Amino acid sequence: MANEVLLKDCVLIDMDVNPAKKDVALAQIAKQLGSVLNVDAGQIESGLLAREEEGTTGFTDGIAIPHTQVPDLDDARIGVVTFANPVAWESLDGKDIEIATVLLTPNGNGNQDHLKLLSMLSRKLMNEEFVSELHENKHDQNALFNMIAEIVNK
């Protein structure tokens, strides 16, 4: 796994999703991250949508962890996205999503990285203080980058 899983350019603040629906948000996320990572946005979008069909990635407290494997991706990457307005997502607690941590891993041996990163993020998102701090800093790219990089950039 690459040392720099989270790149600062992959922290996207106040994304305007209209209409504020999960599929529209995932398409915009795929387009933005695809551009930053130089990967086909269609691969990202189709993978994220397919994963949502298996079950929601909407966690609790306004946070989602959409994730997928991407054929043309060389290294595991994470994107952090905050939304200008909450997005309807069918989350576990029924709340709309304000922040998404997007996990993208390569096909094949990326599965170990995928599970490791998903586990690290999920555990941290169970910490109420951390979640509260995420929400407090959702308009601050530097703060969000530092918070998530501390977890995933080793």
DSSP file (Angstrom, degrees, kcal/mol; ACC not computed):
  #  RESIDUE AA STRUCTURE BP1 BP2  ACC     N-H-->O    O-->H-N    N-H-->O    O-->H-N    TCO  KAPPA ALPHA  PHI   PSI    X-CA   Y-CA   Z-CA
    1    1 A M              0   0    0      0, 0.0     4,-0.1     0, 0.0    74,-0.1   0.000 360.0 360.0 360.0 136.9    0.0    0.0    0.0
    2    2 A A        -     0   0    0      1,-0.1   152,-0.3    74,-0.1     3,-0.2  -0.306 360.0-128.3 -64.7 148.5    1.3    3.5   -0.9
    3    3 A N  S    S+     0   0    0      1,-0.2     2,-1.1   151,-0.1   151,-0.4   0.877 102.5  56.4 -65.3 -37.5    2.4    5.7    2.0
    4    4 A E        +     0   0    0      1,-0.2    -1,-0.2   149,-0.2   149,-0.1  -0.691  58.4 154.6-100.1  82.0    0.2    8.6    0.7
    5    5 A V        +     0   0    0     -2,-1.1    73,-2.0   147,-0.2     2,-0.6   0.853  69.1  51.2 -75.1 -35.8   -3.3    7.1    0.5
    6    6 A L  E    S-a   78   0A   0     -3,-0.2     2,-0.4    71,-0.2    -1,-0.2  -0.918  72.5-165.9-106.8 120.4   -4.9   10.5    1.0
    7    7 A L  E >   -     0   0A   0     -2,-0.6     3,-2.1    71,-0.6     4,-0.1  -0.816  28.4-124.6 -99.7 144.6   -3.7   13.2   -1.3
    8    8 A K  E >  S+     0   0A   0     -2,-0.4     3,-1.7     1,-0.3    -1,-0.1   0.854 111.3  60.7 -58.3 -34.6   -4.7   16.8   -0.5
    9    9 A D  E 3  S+     0   0A   0      1,-0.3    -1,-0.3    27,-0.1    27,-0.1   0.628  95.4  64.5 -67.4 -11.6   -6.3   17.2   -3.9
   10   10 A C  E <  S+     0   0A   0     -3,-2.1    70,-2.3    68,-0.1     2,-0.8   0.300  78.3  93.4 -94.8   8.6   -8.7   14.4   -3.0
   11   11 A V  E <   -a   80   0A   0     -3,-1.7     2,-0.6    68,-0.2    70,-0.2  -0.900  61.0-171.6-101.1 107.3  -10.2   16.5   -0.2
   12   12 A L  E     -a   81   0A   0     68,-3.1    70,-2.5    -2,-0.8     2,-0.4  -0.893   5.6-155.5-109.2 117.8  -13.2   18.1   -1.9
   13   13 A I  E     -     0   0A   0     -2,-0.6   126,-0.1     1,-0.2    70,-0.1  -0.755  63.0  -6.2-102.1 137.0  -15.1   20.7    0.2
   14   14 A D  E    S-     0   0A   0    124,-0.5    69,-0.3    -2,-0.4    -1,-0.2   0.860  72.9-166.9  55.8  46.1  -18.7   21.8   -0.1
   15   15 A M  E     -a   83   0A   0     67,-3.2    69,-2.5    -3,-0.4     2,-0.8  -0.459  16.3-134.9 -63.6 129.9  -19.6   19.8   -3.2
   16   16 A D        -     0   0    0     -2,-0.2     2,-0.6    67,-0.2    -1,-0.1  -0.805  24.1-173.5 -92.9 110.6  -22.9   21.1   -4.6
   17   17 A V        -     0   0    0     -2,-0.8     8,-0.1    68,-0.2    68,-0.1  -0.918  10.9-149.9-109.4 117.6  -25.1   18.1   -5.5
   18   18 A N  S    S+     0   0    0     -2,-0.6     2,-0.1     1,-0.3    -2,-0.0  -0.956  89.0  25.3-137.8 116.4  -28.3   19.0   -7.3
   19   19 A P  S    S-     0   0    0      0, 0.0     2,-2.5     0, 0.0    -1,-0.3   0.564  99.8-129.1 -72.0 155.2  -30.6   17.2   -6.8
   20   20 A A        +     0   0    0     -2,-0.1    68,-2.4     4,-0.1     2,-0.3  -0.420  60.6 133.0 -78.1  71.1  -29.1   16.1   -3.4
   21   21 A K  B  >  -f   88   0B   0     -2,-2.5     4,-2.5    66,-0.2     5,-0.2  -0.885  66.1-116.3-123.6 153.6  -29.4   12.3   -4.1
   22   22 A K  H  > S+     0   0    0     66,-1.2     4,-2.9    -2,-0.3     5,-0.2   0.892 112.0  50.2 -55.7 -47.7  -26.9    9.5   -3.6
   23   23 A D  H  > S+     0   0    0      1,-0.2     4,-1.8     2,-0.2    -1,-0.2   0.876 112.8  47.2 -65.0 -36.0  -26.5    8.6   -7.3
   24   24 A V  H  > S+     0   0    0      2,-0.2     4,-2.1     1,-0.2    -1,-0.2   0.910 113.0  49.6 -68.2 -42.6  -25.9   12.2   -8.3
   25   25 A A  H  X S+     0   0    0     -4,-2.5     4,-2.8     1,-0.2    -2,-0.2   0.920 110.4  49.9 -61.7 -44.6  -23.4   12.6   -5.5
   26   26 A L  H  X S+     0   0    0     -4,-2.9     4,-2.5     1,-0.2    -1,-0.2   0.877 109.3  51.8 -64.4 -37.1  -21.6    9.4   -6.5
   27   27 A A  H  X S+     0   0    0     -4,-1.8     4,-2.1    -5,-0.2    -1,-0.2   0.917 112.8  45.1 -64.1 -42.8  -21.4   10.5  -10.2
   28   28 A Q  H  X S+     0   0    0     -4,-2.1     4,-2.6     2,-0.2     5,-0.2   0.896 112.5  50.8 -68.3 -40.4  -19.9   13.9   -9.1
   29   29 A I  H  X S+     0   0    0     -4,-2.8     4,-3.0     1,-0.2     5,-0.4   0.935 110.7  49.6 -60.4 -46.3  -17.5   12.2   -6.7
   30   30 A A  H  X S+     0   0    0     -4,-2.5     4,-2.5     1,-0.2     5,-0.2   0.908 111.6  48.8 -60.0 -43.2  -16.3    9.8   -9.5
   31   31 A K  H  X S+     0   0    0     -4,-2.1     4,-1.8     2,-0.2    -1,-0.2   0.936 115.6  42.8 -62.7 -47.4  -15.8   12.7  -11.9
   32   32 A Q  H  X S+     0   0    0     -4,-2.6     4,-2.1     2,-0.2    -2,-0.2   0.945 119.6  41.1 -67.0 -49.1  -13.8   14.8   -9.5
   33   33 A L  H  X S+     0   0    0     -4,-3.0     4,-2.9     1,-0.2    -1,-0.2   0.875 112.3  56.2 -69.5 -35.7  -11.7   12.0   -8.1
   34   34 A G  H  X>S+     0   0    0     -4,-2.5     5,-2.2    -5,-0.4     4,-0.9   0.909 109.1  47.7 -59.1 -41.8  -11.2   10.5  -11.5
   35   35 A S  H  <5S+     0   0    0     -4,-1.8     3,-0.4    -5,-0.2    -2,-0.2   0.930 114.5  44.9 -64.7 -46.8   -9.8   13.8  -12.7
   36   36 A V  H  <5S+     0   0    0     -4,-2.1    -2,-0.2     1,-0.2    -1,-0.2   0.900 121.3  38.7 -64.5 -41.5   -7.4   14.1   -9.8
   37   37 A L  H  <5S-     0   0    0     -4,-2.9    -1,-0.2    -5,-0.2    -2,-0.2   0.451 106.4-123.3 -91.7  -1.0   -6.3   10.5   -9.9
   38   38 A N  T  <5 +     0   0    0     -4,-0.9     2,-0.3    -3,-0.4    -3,-0.2   0.922  67.9 131.6  56.7  47.4   -6.2   10.3  -13.7
   39   39 A V  S   <S-     0   0    0     -5,-2.2    -1,-0.2    -6,-0.2     2,-0.2  -0.956  70.5 -89.3-127.9 145.8   -8.5    7.4  -13.7
   40   40 A D    >>  -     0   0    0     -2,-0.3     4,-1.4     1,-0.2     3,-0.7  -0.363  30.3-148.1 -57.4 119.0  -11.7    6.9  -15.8
   41   41 A A  H 3> S+     0   0    0      1,-0.2     4,-3.1    -2,-0.2     5,-0.2   0.820  95.3  63.7 -59.9 -32.1  -14.6    8.3  -13.8
   42   42 A G  H 3> S+     0   0    0      1,-0.2     4,-2.6     2,-0.2     5,-0.3   0.873 100.2  51.6 -61.9 -37.9  -16.9    5.7  -15.3
   43   43 A Q  H <> S+     0   0    0     -3,-0.7     4,-1.8     2,-0.2    -1,-0.2   0.921 113.6  44.5 -62.9 -44.0  -15.0    2.9  -13.6
   44   44 A I  H  X S+     0   0    0     -4,-1.4     4,-2.6     2,-0.2     5,-0.2   0.955 115.2  47.1 -65.5 -50.0  -15.2    4.7  -10.3
   45   45 A E  H  X S+     0   0    0     -4,-3.1     4,-2.7     1,-0.2     5,-0.2   0.926 112.4  48.0 -60.6 -47.5  -18.9    5.6  -10.7
   46   46 A S  H  X S+     0   0    0     -4,-2.6     4,-2.2     1,-0.2    -1,-0.2   0.888 113.6  48.6 -64.1 -37.3  -20.0    2.1  -11.8
   47   47 A G  H  X S+     0   0    0     -4,-1.8     4,-2.1    -5,-0.3    -1,-0.2   0.915 112.4  47.3 -66.7 -43.4  -18.1    0.5   -9.0
   48   48 A L  H  X S+     0   0    0     -4,-2.6     4,-1.9     2,-0.2    -2,-0.2   0.916 114.1  47.4 -64.7 -42.8  -19.5    2.8   -6.4
   49   49 A L  H  X S+     0   0    0     -4,-2.7     4,-1.5    -5,-0.2    -2,-0.2   0.906 110.7  51.6 -65.6 -41.2  -23.1    2.3   -7.7
   50   50 A A  H  X S+     0   0    0     -4,-2.2     4,-0.9    -5,-0.2    -1,-0.2   0.900 109.2  51.0 -62.4 -40.0  -22.7   -1.4   -7.8
   51   51 A R  H >X S+     0   0    0     -4,-2.1     4,-0.9     1,-0.2     3,-0.7   0.891 106.6  54.2 -64.9 -38.7  -21.5   -1.4   -4.2
   52   52 A E  H 3< S+     0   0    0     -4,-1.9     3,-0.4     1,-0.2    -1,-0.2   0.828 100.9  60.0 -64.7 -30.7  -24.5    0.6   -3.1
   53   53 A E  H 3< S+     0   0    0     -4,-1.5    -1,-0.2     1,-0.2    -2,-0.2   0.803 101.3  54.9 -66.6 -27.5  -26.8   -2.0   -4.7
   54   54 A E  H << S-     0   0    0     -4,-0.9    -1,-0.2    -3,-0.7     2,-0.2   0.778 134.0 -48.0 -73.6 -27.0  -25.3   -4.6   -2.3
   55   55 A G  S  < S-     0   0    0     -4,-0.9    -1,-0.3    -3,-0.4    -2,-0.0  -0.758  72.7 -69.4 160.9 152.5  -26.2   -2.4    0.7
   56   56 A T        -     0   0    0     -2,-0.2    34,-0.1     1,-0.1    -4,-0.1  -0.254  22.2-160.2 -64.3 144.5  -25.9    1.2    1.8
   57   57 A T        +     0   0    0     32,-0.2     8,-2.6    34,-0.0     2,-0.8   0.272  58.2 119.8-101.0   6.8  -22.5    2.7    2.6
   58   58 A G  B     -B   64   0A   0     31,-0.3    34,-2.0    32,-0.3     6,-0.3  -0.652  45.3-174.3 -73.5 112.7  -24.3    5.4    4.5
   59   59 A F        -     0   0    0      4,-1.9    33,-1.2    -2,-0.8    34,-0.9   0.634  32.2 -72.5 -79.4-126.6  -23.0    5.0    8.0
   60   60 A T  S >  S+     0   0    0     32,-0.2     3,-1.2    31,-0.1    -1,-0.2  -0.831 101.3  37.0-129.7 170.6  -24.4    7.0   10.9
   61   61 A D  T 3  S-     0   0    0     -2,-0.3    -1,-0.1     1,-0.3     3,-0.1   0.794 130.5 -56.1  57.9  33.2  -24.2   10.7   12.0
   62   62 A G  T 3  S+     0   0    0      1,-0.2    36,-2.9    -3,-0.1    37,-2.2   0.698 108.2 121.3  78.6  18.9  -24.2   12.1    8.5
   63   63 A I  E <   - c   0  99A   0     -3,-1.2    -4,-1.9    34,-0.2     2,-0.3  -0.944  37.7-173.5-122.2 138.6  -21.2   10.1    7.3
   64   64 A A  E     -Bc  58 100A   0     35,-2.2    37,-2.5    -2,-0.4    -6,-0.2  -0.913  15.2-157.4-123.9 154.3  -20.9    7.6    4.4
   65   65 A I        -     0   0    0     -8,-2.6    37,-0.2    -2,-0.3     2,-0.1  -0.585  18.0-176.8-127.9  69.6  -18.0    5.4    3.3
   66   66 A P        +     0   0    0      0, 0.0    37,-2.4     0, 0.0     2,-0.3  -0.444  15.0 172.9 -65.5 140.9  -18.6    4.6   -0.3
   67   67 A H  E     +d  103   0A   0     35,-0.2     2,-0.3   -19,-0.2    37,-0.2  -0.998  13.6 154.5-153.4 151.7  -16.0    2.2   -1.6
   68   68 A T  E     -d  104   0A   0     35,-2.1    37,-1.9    -2,-0.3     2,-0.4  -0.981  40.6-103.8-164.9 164.2  -15.0    0.1   -4.6
   69   69 A Q  E     -d  105   0A   0     -2,-0.3    38,-0.1    35,-0.2    35,-0.0  -0.817  32.7-153.8 -94.7 142.4  -12.1   -1.5   -6.5
   70   70 A V  E >   -d  106   0A   0     35,-3.1     3,-1.6    -2,-0.4    37,-0.7  -0.970   9.4-147.0-123.9 118.6  -11.0    0.3   -9.6
   71   71 A P  T 3  S+     0   0    0      0, 0.0    36,-0.2     0, 0.0    -1,-0.1   0.855  96.8  42.0 -53.2 -43.6   -9.4   -1.6  -12.5
   72   72 A D  T 3  S+     0   0    0    -32,-0.1     2,-0.4    34,-0.1   -29,-0.0   0.319  87.9 110.4 -92.1   9.4   -7.0    1.2  -13.7
   73   73 A L    <   -     0   0    0     -3,-1.6    34,-0.2    32,-0.2     3,-0.1  -0.700  48.0-166.2 -87.2 133.7   -6.0    2.4  -10.2
   74   74 A D  S    S+     0   0    0     -2,-0.4     2,-0.3     1,-0.2    -1,-0.1   0.856  70.0  20.5 -86.0 -37.8   -2.4    1.7   -9.3
   75   75 A D  S    S-     0   0    0     30,-0.1    -1,-0.2   -74,-0.1     2,-0.1  -0.932  89.9 -90.6-133.4 153.5   -2.5    2.5   -5.5
   76   76 A A        -     0   0    0     -2,-0.3     2,-0.3    29,-0.1    29,-0.2  -0.375  49.2-176.3 -60.7 139.0   -5.2    2.6   -2.9
   77   77 A R  E     - E   0 104A   0     27,-3.2    27,-3.0    -2,-0.1     2,-0.4  -0.978  16.8-153.2-139.3 151.1   -6.6    6.2   -2.5
   78   78 A I  E     -aE   6 103A   0    -73,-2.0   -71,-0.6    -2,-0.3     2,-0.4  -0.973   6.2-162.2-123.4 140.6   -9.1    7.9   -0.2
   79   79 A G  E     - E   0 102A   0     23,-2.6    23,-3.3    -2,-0.4     2,-0.5  -0.939   5.7-154.4-115.9 145.7  -11.2   10.9   -1.0
   80   80 A V  E     -aE  11 101A   0    -70,-2.3   -68,-3.1    -2,-0.4     2,-0.4  -0.987  18.1-177.9-119.7 123.1  -12.9   13.1    1.6
   81   81 A V  E     -aE  12 100A   0     19,-3.1    19,-3.1    -2,-0.5     2,-0.4  -0.976  11.6-169.2-126.9 129.5  -15.9   14.9    0.3
   82   82 A T  E     - E   0  99A   0    -70,-2.5   -67,-3.2    -2,-0.4     2,-0.4  -0.912  19.9-134.6-113.0 149.8  -18.2   17.3    2.2
   83   83 A F  E     -a   15   0A   0     15,-2.2   -67,-0.2    -2,-0.4   -69,-0.1  -0.821  10.7-139.5-108.3 140.6  -21.5   18.5    0.7
   84   84 A A  E    S+     0   0A   0    -69,-2.5   -68,-0.2    -2,-0.4    -1,-0.1   0.860  99.6  19.0 -61.3 -35.8  -22.9   22.0    0.5
   85   85 A N  E    S-     0   0A   0    -70,-0.5   -68,-0.2    12,-0.1    -1,-0.2  -0.990 102.8 -90.9-133.9 143.5  -26.3   20.5    1.4
   86   86 A P  E     -     0   0A   0      0, 0.0     2,-0.4     0, 0.0    12,-0.2  -0.175  41.7-134.7 -54.9 145.7  -27.0   17.1    3.0
   87   87 A V  E     - E   0  97A   0     10,-2.7    10,-3.1   -25,-0.1     2,-0.3  -0.888  13.8-118.6-110.2 130.5  -27.5   14.3    0.5
   88   88 A A  B     +f   21   0B   0    -68,-2.4   -66,-1.2    -2,-0.4     8,-0.1  -0.523  48.9 154.2 -64.5 125.0  -30.3   11.7    0.7
   89   89 A W        -     0   0    0     -2,-0.3   -31,-0.3     6,-0.2   -32,-0.2   0.499  55.7-115.7-136.5 -10.2  -28.4    8.4    1.1
   90   90 A E        -     0   0    0      4,-0.1   -32,-0.3     1,-0.1   -34,-0.1   0.946  50.8-173.5  63.0  49.0  -30.5    5.7    2.9
   91   91 A S    >   -     0   0    0      4,-0.5     3,-1.3   -34,-0.1   -32,-0.2  -0.201  38.3-102.1 -72.9 166.7  -28.0    5.7    5.7
   92   92 A L  T 3  S+     0   0    0    -34,-2.0   -32,-0.2   -33,-1.2   -33,-0.1   0.818 124.1  38.0 -59.8 -33.0  -28.2    3.2    8.6
   93   93 A D  T 3  S-     0   0    0    -34,-0.9    -1,-0.3     2,-0.2     3,-0.1   0.350 113.8-113.8-101.9   6.7  -29.7    5.8   11.0
   94   94 A G  S <  S+     0   0    0     -3,-1.3     2,-0.2     1,-0.3    -4,-0.1   0.432  72.6 132.9  80.9  -1.8  -31.9    7.5    8.3
   95   95 A K        -     0   0    0      1,-0.1    -4,-0.5   -32,-0.1    -1,-0.3  -0.540  61.3-108.8 -83.4 149.0  -30.0   10.8    8.4
   96   96 A D        -     0   0    0     -2,-0.2     2,-0.4    -8,-0.1    -8,-0.2  -0.337  40.2-105.1 -68.8 159.1  -28.8   12.5    5.2
   97   97 A I  E     + E   0  87A   0    -10,-3.1   -10,-2.7     1,-0.1   -34,-0.2  -0.737  39.2 167.8 -97.2 133.9  -25.1   12.5    4.5
   98   98 A E  E    S+     0   0A   0    -36,-2.9   -15,-2.2    -2,-0.4     2,-0.4   0.629  72.1  33.3-109.1 -26.2  -22.9   15.5    5.0
   99   99 A I  E     -cE  63  82A   0    -37,-2.2   -35,-2.2   -17,-0.2     2,-0.4  -0.999  61.6-169.4-138.3 133.3  -19.4   13.9    4.7
  100  100 A A  E     -cE  64  81A   0    -19,-3.1   -19,-3.1    -2,-0.4     2,-0.7  -0.989   9.9-159.9-123.4 130.6  -18.2   11.0    2.6
  101  101 A T  E     - E   0  80A   0    -37,-2.5     2,-0.5    -2,-0.4   -21,-0.2  -0.949  21.6-155.3-104.3 114.5  -14.9    9.2    2.9
  102  102 A V  E     - E   0  79A   0    -23,-3.3   -23,-2.6    -2,-0.7     2,-0.6  -0.801   5.1-159.0-101.0 122.2  -14.4    7.5   -0.4
  103  103 A L  E     +dE  67  78A   0    -37,-2.4   -35,-2.1    -2,-0.5     2,-0.5  -0.892  12.1 178.2-106.6 120.2  -12.2    4.4   -0.5
  104  104 A L  E     +dE  68  77A   0    -27,-3.0   -27,-3.2    -2,-0.6   -35,-0.2  -0.983   5.1 172.8-122.4 125.6  -10.8    3.4   -3.9
  105  105 A T  E     -d   69   0A   0    -37,-1.9   -35,-3.1    -2,-0.5   -32,-0.2  -0.930  34.3-101.7-130.2 155.6   -8.4    0.4   -4.3
  106  106 A P  E     -d   70   0A   0      0, 0.0     4,-0.2     0, 0.0     8,-0.2  -0.302  44.3-100.2 -68.1 158.2   -6.9   -1.4   -7.2
  107  107 A N  S >  S+     0   0    0    -37,-0.7     3,-0.6   -34,-0.2     2,-0.5  -0.288  91.6  16.6 -67.0 163.7   -8.4   -4.7   -8.4
  108  108 A G  T >  S+     0   0    0      1,-0.2     3,-1.9     2,-0.1     4,-0.2  -0.591 132.6  19.0  80.4-121.5   -6.6   -7.9   -7.3
  109  109 A N  T >> S+     0   0    0     -2,-0.5     3,-0.8     1,-0.3     4,-0.7   0.558 107.0  84.3 -68.2  -4.7   -4.2   -7.6   -4.4
  110  110 A G  H <>  +     0   0    0     -3,-0.6     4,-3.2     1,-0.2    -1,-0.3   0.633  68.1  84.4 -68.0 -12.1   -5.8   -4.3   -3.5
  111  111 A N  H <> S+     0   0    0     -3,-1.9     4,-2.5     1,-0.2    -1,-0.2   0.890  88.4  49.2 -60.7 -40.2   -8.4   -6.4   -1.6
  112  112 A Q  H <> S+     0   0    0     -3,-0.8     4,-2.4     2,-0.2    -1,-0.2   0.932 114.0  45.7 -63.3 -45.0   -6.1   -6.6    1.5
  113  113 A D  H  X S+     0   0    0     -4,-0.7     4,-3.0     2,-0.2     5,-0.3   0.909 111.0  54.9 -61.4 -42.0   -5.5   -2.8    1.4
  114  114 A H  H  X S+     0   0    0     -4,-3.2     4,-2.5     1,-0.2    -2,-0.2   0.940 111.6  42.2 -57.2 -51.1   -9.3   -2.3    0.9
  115  115 A L  H  X S+     0   0    0     -4,-2.5     4,-2.3     2,-0.2    -1,-0.2   0.888 114.6  51.1 -66.5 -39.7  -10.2   -4.3    4.0
  116  116 A K  H  X S+     0   0    0     -4,-2.4     4,-2.4    -5,-0.2    -2,-0.2   0.946 114.5  42.4 -63.3 -48.9   -7.4   -2.7    6.1
  117  117 A L  H  X S+     0   0    0     -4,-3.0     4,-2.7     2,-0.2     5,-0.3   0.908 113.7  51.9 -65.9 -42.1   -8.4    0.8    5.1
  118  118 A L  H  X S+     0   0    0     -4,-2.5     4,-2.5    -5,-0.3    -1,-0.2   0.908 111.4  48.1 -60.9 -41.9  -12.1    0.2    5.5
  119  119 A S  H  X S+     0   0    0     -4,-2.3     4,-2.4    -5,-0.2     5,-0.2   0.920 111.6  49.1 -64.7 -45.0  -11.5   -1.3    9.0
  120  120 A M  H  X S+     0   0    0     -4,-2.4     4,-2.0     1,-0.2    -2,-0.2   0.929 115.5  43.8 -61.2 -45.7   -9.3    1.7   10.1
  121  121 A L  H  X S+     0   0    0     -4,-2.7     4,-2.3     2,-0.2    -2,-0.2   0.929 113.0  51.0 -66.4 -45.1  -11.9    4.2    8.9
  122  122 A S  H  < S+     0   0    0     -4,-2.5     4,-0.4    -5,-0.3    -2,-0.2   0.917 110.5  49.0 -60.0 -44.8  -14.9    2.4   10.3
  123  123 A R  H >< S+     0   0    0     -4,-2.4     3,-1.2     1,-0.2     4,-0.3   0.926 112.3  47.9 -60.9 -44.7  -13.3    2.1   13.7
  124  124 A K  H >< S+     0   0    0     -4,-2.0     3,-1.5     1,-0.3     7,-0.2   0.859 106.0  58.5 -66.2 -34.2  -12.4    5.8   13.8
  125  125 A L  T 3< S+     0   0    0     -4,-2.3    -1,-0.3     1,-0.3    -2,-0.2   0.521  95.1  64.9 -76.6  -2.9  -15.9    6.8   12.7
  126  126 A M  T <  S+     0   0    0     -3,-1.2     2,-0.7    -4,-0.4    -1,-0.3   0.537  80.4  95.8 -88.6  -8.7  -17.3    5.0   15.8
  127  127 A N    <>  -     0   0    0     -3,-1.5     4,-2.4    -4,-0.3     5,-0.2  -0.749  65.6-156.8 -86.1 112.5  -15.5    7.6   18.0
  128  128 A E  H  > S+     0   0    0     -2,-0.7     4,-2.5     1,-0.2     5,-0.2   0.853  91.6  52.9 -59.3 -38.1  -18.1   10.3   18.8
  129  129 A E  H  > S+     0   0    0      2,-0.2     4,-2.2     1,-0.2    -1,-0.2   0.914 110.2  47.6 -65.5 -42.5  -15.4   12.9   19.5
  130  130 A F  H  > S+     0   0    0      2,-0.2     4,-2.3    -6,-0.2    -2,-0.2   0.920 112.4  49.3 -63.6 -44.5  -13.7   12.3   16.1
  131  131 A V  H  X S+     0   0    0     -4,-2.4     4,-2.2     1,-0.2    -2,-0.2   0.908 110.7  50.5 -62.0 -42.8  -17.1   12.4   14.3
  132  132 A S  H  X S+     0   0    0     -4,-2.5     4,-2.2     1,-0.2    -1,-0.2   0.904 110.1  50.1 -61.5 -41.5  -17.9   15.7   16.0
  133  133 A E  H  X S+     0   0    0     -4,-2.2     4,-1.5     2,-0.2    -2,-0.2   0.878 107.6  54.3 -66.1 -37.7  -14.5   17.1   15.0
  134  134 A L  H  < S+     0   0    0     -4,-2.3     3,-0.4     1,-0.2    -2,-0.2   0.948 110.5  46.0 -58.1 -48.8  -15.1   16.1   11.4
  135  135 A H  H >< S+     0   0    0     -4,-2.2     3,-1.2     1,-0.2    -2,-0.2   0.885 109.9  53.8 -63.3 -39.1  -18.4   17.9   11.3
  136  136 A E  H 3< S+     0   0    0     -4,-2.2     3,-0.2     1,-0.2    -1,-0.2   0.810 117.1  38.2 -64.2 -28.9  -16.9   21.0   13.0
  137  137 A N  T >< S+     0   0    0     -4,-1.5     3,-2.2    -3,-0.4     7,-0.4   0.148  77.0 118.6-108.3  18.2  -14.2   21.1   10.3
  138  138 A K  T <  S+     0   0    0     -3,-1.2  -124,-0.5     1,-0.3    -1,-0.2   0.615  79.1  47.8 -68.1  -9.8  -16.2   20.1    7.2
  139  139 A H  T 3  S+     0   0    0     -3,-0.2     2,-0.6    -4,-0.1    -1,-0.3   0.297  96.1  84.6-106.0   8.4  -15.5   23.4    5.5
  140  140 A D    <>  -     0   0    0     -3,-2.2     4,-2.4     1,-0.2     5,-0.3  -0.889  54.8-170.9-119.6 101.1  -11.8   23.4    6.2
  141  141 A Q  H  > S+     0   0    0     -2,-0.6     4,-2.7     1,-0.2     5,-0.2   0.899  87.3  50.4 -57.5 -45.1   -9.8   21.4    3.6
  142  142 A N  H  > S+     0   0    0      1,-0.2     4,-2.6     2,-0.2    -1,-0.2   0.923 111.3  47.3 -61.8 -45.8   -6.5   21.5    5.6
  143  143 A A  H  > S+     0   0    0      2,-0.2     4,-2.4     1,-0.2    -1,-0.2   0.927 114.3  46.4 -63.6 -45.5   -8.1   20.3    8.8
  144  144 A L  H  X S+     0   0    0     -4,-2.4     4,-2.4    -7,-0.4     5,-0.4   0.921 111.8  51.6 -63.9 -43.0   -9.9   17.4    7.1
  145  145 A F  H  X S+     0   0    0     -4,-2.7     4,-3.0    -5,-0.3     5,-0.3   0.954 112.1  46.3 -56.8 -50.0   -6.8   16.4    5.3
  146  146 A N  H  X S+     0   0    0     -4,-2.6     4,-1.7     1,-0.2    -2,-0.2   0.890 112.1  50.9 -61.9 -40.8   -4.8   16.4    8.5
  147  147 A M  H  X S+     0   0    0     -4,-2.4     4,-0.5    -5,-0.2    -1,-0.2   0.928 119.0  34.8 -64.2 -45.9   -7.4   14.4   10.4
  148  148 A I  H >X S+     0   0    0     -4,-2.4     4,-2.2     1,-0.2     3,-0.9   0.872 113.8  57.5 -79.9 -37.0   -7.8   11.7    7.8
  149  149 A A  H 3X S+     0   0    0     -4,-3.0     4,-2.5    -5,-0.4    -1,-0.2   0.863  99.1  61.4 -59.9 -35.8   -4.2   11.6    6.8
  150  150 A E  H 3< S+     0   0    0     -4,-1.7    -1,-0.3    -5,-0.3    -2,-0.2   0.817 111.0  40.2 -59.9 -30.1   -3.2   10.9   10.4
  151  151 A I  H << S+     0   0    0     -3,-0.9    -2,-0.2    -4,-0.5    -1,-0.2   0.896 129.9  22.4 -84.0 -44.1   -5.2    7.7   10.1
  152  152 A V  H  < S+     0   0    0     -4,-2.2     2,-1.1     1,-0.1  -147,-0.2   0.697 100.4  80.5-106.9 -21.9   -4.4    6.4    6.7
  153  153 A N     <        0   0    0     -4,-2.5  -149,-0.2    -5,-0.3  -150,-0.1  -0.745 360.0 360.0 -92.3  99.8   -1.0    8.0    5.5
  154  154 A K              0   0    0     -2,-1.1    -1,-0.2  -151,-0.4  -151,-0.1   0.393 360.0 360.0-111.3 360.0    1.6    5.8    7.2
